[in-house]
Amino acid sequence: MTMESDVRHALRCRGFVMGVALWAGAVPAAGAQSVTDDAAIVFRDVAVLTMDADTALVGQAVVVEGDRIAWMGPVEELETPPGARVIDGAGRTLLPGLADMHVHMDRTDVPLFPANGITTVREMNGDDWHVALRDSIAAAEVVGPRMFVASTLLAGEPQPWRHVLIPDATTAYRVAHEMKDRGFDYLKIYDGLSRASYDAFVEASGTLDIPLVGHIPRDVGLDGVLAVGQSSIEHVEQITY
């Protein structure tokens, strides 16, 4: 078993949300072990980067229990928890899972994320199959990154890609409820929305407890989206515009 397949096996068995990536090639991993779903995972003989050192710390061990790093220190000080799964890092560098905060993915992308150390993604033009995939990954039925799924683009003018056209505030409020019912994590604000439509989404966001993310509609402006606390502004050039 390779290092990459060993880590993926841990992800599959545990629904291991935090995730880790071991870089610089595949490494022989520990032999087959009998582990339970709540067993700790021990990464032994790894290099780690900290927030208060200029160089990597080598010869380290990291103990993960559930979704938390429970202990880190020199290998010689490691006390392996009973029943833990031990992965030999062979001196490679251990990183927390990476997060890609803006993706437009299709089904063929799914295995590429964990294979490249990306364990969390935000899909920013969601469809119902994205929601179903998110739930399948969370249930450990599919190996893939933890997903947050924004609604289909909510646009005030026709777009060349998948979107829902929002001509007025009444439509905005109705569509917000539909998106919430379909299981999306965010409402994706897009170009061309009138101020009245945007305000309807703001009202629905508070009522439904679903955050607003996305663009800055021209009729609303930067001050407008900041004033209502829009959770994210996608694309830095939106601020310039």
N, C-alpha and C positions, 0 to 999 in steps of 0.2 A: 504494500500500500504506500502511495506517495504522500508527501506532506499535504499537498492540495486536496487529495481525496480524503485524507484523514480529517482535515478541517471541515470539508463539506459533509462528511458523515456526522460529525458533531453537530453541525448546523441542522441537518435533516432530523437527527434523533431528538434534538433539544428545542427546536424552534428558536435557536440561539440568536436573539435579536441584536445584541451588541456586535457580535462578529469580530473576527480577527483576520489578518492577512499576513502570511509569512512570505517574504520576498526572496529573490535571488535564487529561484529554482526549486525543483522538487528535492525532498530529502527523505531518506528512509525514516519511517515513523515507528512508534512503539508497536509491539506485537499485539495480536488480538487480545482484548480484555473483556471481562464481563462487567458492564457498568449499568447503573440505573439512570432513569431520566433526571434525577436530582443529584447525580454524582458531580463532584467538582472536576474541572478540567485544569490540568497542570501543563504549562508550556515551560520546558526545561532547556537550559542552555540557549538563551536568546539574548540578543542585543536590544536595548530599549532606548528611546529618546524621551527625555523628560522636559518639563517646562523651565527648569532652573539649572541646566547644564549645557555647555557648549558642544560637548561630544557625546556619543552614544555610550551607555553603560553596558559593558559586555559581561558574559558569564552570569546572566541573571535568570531568575525563574519567576513566573507569573502564575498565580492561582486564581481561577475564575470560579465563583460559586453563583449559580443562577445567572442573573444578568449584571453581576457586579464583580469588579476586580477586588478580591478579598485580601490578597497579599502579593508583594513584589519585593525581591531582594536577591542577594548573591545565592548562587546554586548551592554552595556549601552550607547555607543556613536554611535551606528548604526542608520543611516538614510536610511530606506528602499526605494529604488527607486520605483516610481509609476509603478504598473503592474508587479513587479518582482515576480518570483517564489521563495518561501521561503521554504528551507529544514531545518528542525530541527535536528541538529547534536546530541542533547542530551549528549553533553560532549565527544563524540567520537573524534578521531584524524583525521584531514583532511590532505590528501597528494595530491600533483600533480600526474597526471597519470604517471605510470612507463613506461619505454621504454626497450623492449627486443631487443637488437641490432643484434642478430644472431639466427634466427629460421629456421627450416625446417618443415613447417606446412602442415596439410591436412585439409579438410573441417570441420572435427569434432572438430578441435582445436579452430575454430573462436570464439564461445561464451565463451570459457574458459578464453580468454585474458581479456576482460572487466570485467568478473566476479571476476577476481583476481587483478583488479586494473591496468592492463597493457593496455595502450591506444595507444601505438605506437610500431610497430614491423618492423624489416628488414628481409624479406624472402630472404635467401641467395643461393637458387638454384631454380630459378623461372621457372614457366611454364605459358602458356597463361591463364590458369584459375586463376592463382594468380593475373595477371594484371586485368582481368575482375572483380575479387573480390575486388581488391583495388579500382577500379572505382565505383563499386556499393556501397561500404562503404562511399566513398567520396561524393556520391550523396544522402546519407542517405536512400538508398534503403535496406541496410543490416546493422544490428548492429554488429560492430566489431571494432578492433583497426585500427588506421591510419596505412597504409601500405606503405613501400618502397620495391620494388621488384627488386632484382638482376637478371641478365640473367641466363639462364641455364649454368652450369659449362663449361668453355672454356678450354679444357684440351689438352695437347700435346701427351698424351698417354692414352690408354683405361682405363676406370674406372669402378668399380662395381656398380655405381649409375648413374642417369641420367646426361648426358653430351653431348657436341658437340666436336667431334674430330677435332683438328686444326693441320693439317700436315705441313702447310707452311704459309708464310706471305700473299700470295694472298687470301687464304681461310680466314685468320684472318680478313683482311680488309672487305671482302664480308660479313662474318658472323656478324661483328660489325654493319654494316648497317642494316642487317636483324633484329638484336636484337633491335636496335633503332626504326625501323619501327613497331616492335611488341609491343612497348610501355614500355620496361623495363627501370628502373631508373638507373641501373648501368651495367657495363660489369664485370662479375665475372671471374677474372683471376684464373686459377687453375694449378695444377702440370703438369710438363712435357713439357711446352711450350718452344720452341726454342727462342733464343734471337731475331731472325728475326721476328717471329710471335708476340712476345711481343711488339716489336717496332712498328709493324703494328697496334696493338691495341692502343698503345699510340698515334699514328698519327690519327687514327679514333676517339679516345676519344676527341681530340682537335677539329677536324673537325665537329663532331656531337654534341659536348657539352654533353657528357655522361661520368660520372666519372668511373675510374677503381677502383675496390675493389677486395680483395681476398687474395690469397696465394702469396708466393715468389717463382717463378720458379727457379730451381737450376741454369739454365744457365744465369739468370739475377742477382740473388743475392740481398742481403739486400741493398747494396749501389746503385744498379741499380734501384730498385723500389723507393727508397728515392729520387734519383736524378731526376726522372720524376714526382714526386709528386703524386704517387698512393694514392688515398683518404683514404684507410684503409688497414691494414694488419690483416686478420682474423686469430685468434689463436696465442697466444704468443709463442708457441713452434716453429712456423715458423721462428721467429727471431733467436732462438737458433740454428736451423738447418742451 
